[in-house]
Amino acid sequence: MYQYNDIDQTLINERVEEFRDQTQRFLNGELTEEQFRPLRLMNGLYIQTHAPMLRVNIPYGLLSSKQLRMMAHIANKYDKDYGHFTTRQNIQYNWPKLEQVPDILADLASVQMHAIQSSGNCIRNITSDPLAGVSADEIEDPRPYCEIIRQWATLHPEFSYLPRKFKFAVSGSPKDRAATQVHDIGLHVKKDANGQVGFEVLVGGGLGRTPVIGQVIAPFIAEEDILSYSEAILRTYNLFGRRDNKYKARIKILVRETGIDKFKAQVDAEWETIKNGPLKLTQKEIQRVKAQFAPFTYQTPASIGTASDQQENSGAFRQWLKQNTIEHKQTGYRVVFISLKSPTQAPGDITTEQMNTVADLADQFSFGQIRTTHDQNLALTDVLESDLLALWQQLSSAQLATPNIGTITDMICCPGLDFCSLANASSIDIAQGITDRFTDSAIDTGNLSLKMSGCMNGCGHHSIGEIGILGVDKKGEQWYQLTLGGADNHDSKLGDRLGKAIAKDNVVDAIDDIVHVYKEQRNSNETFANTYQRIGIQPFKDKVYDNH
Amino acid sequence: MTIIKDKSIIDDTWHVHQDDEPLLDNSIINLAYWLENRDSLKANQSPLGLLVEGDADIHSFKDDLSQFAIIAINIPAFTDGRGYSLAKLIRNQYGFTGEIRAVGDVLPDQALYLTRVGFDALELENEESAQLAINKLNDYSVCYQVG
């Protein structure tokens, strides 16, 4: 993975000291709350319902075991012994003290991590495919490009006071596992007829209040032009994006109001003036970064055993193997997902002890690296099949082997009203209700994506869940709006509204009804998406609203 | 108000012209006034400055840049980043070599970014914030962006 050089390290060290000074001036009354707010947000610090919340970047979802141990150390020293992984591959701490945040940042900097631009109206963490580098269908590993974009975006002097937040996602495979269609800029690695690497560029996607699927603005931008093209998009957005209404300030609204053709013409005109300037990437720079993501040295198949030798050992192991691991491009290896959706923890939460365990297991079984996923789970991506049983045993003892990846209990969930000052409704107790109801039947039901947000800002990505749950406030009471048929794969779709909102006490029953209709109506192994497409929304509507 | 330039507090030799007053030397006039009186003002021999809002349409004055010794860009709220891109265009794309001054709601914490996008003079609220802004210019010894 990418290792900081002196410049990288100096930059984040200096950022720590800058933020220390800003925090001190705020505490001394030299910066007003209004002035400090954007400054702290640009460093990932929110003031939440109970306490500040600090969001730490995990660039493109890649962590070393040393970094994960630092996450554990921070949870232990400054928080309540746990952290929360987000849908954008980052980690959040819900209970730090404001005056200690500079020390947390200094600890992070000691392991080449930071919270720069993890919030605020600026370019956020660059996210990517959690299977980057290990997937057989990959055109190119997207991570070197993510790192190049990360560096360009970090402390960008021109784009730190944008109309609104700005998110990039990069996918290296035709099968989009990075939700690029719902990002402000989505990049798909492509090769042209000459084998030249570049990107199809999507713009104006996003979730939140007005979910929009991104549109193609350029079918192919060569790799050396990706920074200048991104800069042209950002400059156009910075100049023309709306600032009169924060709910209309994302680039998706600008693109919609301007029209994609005119917006593209504006971007192209700007790009023409800068494309041959200093932002043009050299092969030397691309190769410098690529070299840091060289594939691991894998063992050859002849020298290793396979998991099938071990399968008779335990039914529970076999179930986990089937549900929580997938194939690796290298014969003899598998990708292992670590479920953070156990019945006893809030979705995405992980304790100090579990973080340390995962770090140790990564060292023992997976080249010392860990991935974070959009589904708020972790992955060890390079595990020898012959090690799977031993790994499973240790994960099981740490409550990290719930065999539910991809199922209804592997739900995406925002922190909701319990922590977030924006939320209208709670998410975590609904998640718990769903987990309790479906734990025994989840595998039998099959893969089914359920995503839940506590308010229309949509941090839980409800719009693109096969089942989406959105918390709404009705005269001070918590109600929930359900949507069906959303998708976040290479063909993203926004879910359709099922009907009127449902009272809190009836939400789990309503989900149960939906699952029942699916199970009754599906043809053998038919997915929820296909069943839904075939039978439409009405049977679900009838079942849910006739009962309630 | 206190102006800093080249990491020092400087005396402000410029005067912001009000529409109803006679034109003095070293006046900074606003864009509407310029567009209305362009022909007569072009005949004026004394140095002129131009005040534009951060959201000004650069096409309305880009061809006139050589008429001015200073372009002042007003930042209505420190969170409004339009002036940054406008300064970048004026400096890099249109090659303006005179002073580009940030006026309005400017935080000392923004001094470095402002100077990196083409501003070379900043108007701060008072001497204390101006001094702080000068110190803040030294916060970083490195940066990622080029050009």
Interface residues (C-beta under 8 A of the other chain):
Chain A: I7 T10 L11 E14 E17 E18 D21 Q22 Q35 P38 L39 N121 Q151 W152 T154 L155 H156 P157 E158 F159 S160 Y161 L162 P163 R235 N238 L239 R243 T273 I274 G277 P278 L279
Chain B: D55 F78 T79 D80 G81 R82 Y84 S85 L86 K88 L89 Q93 L107 D109 L112 Y113 L114 R116 V117 D139 Y140 S141 V142 C143 Y144 Q145 V146 G147
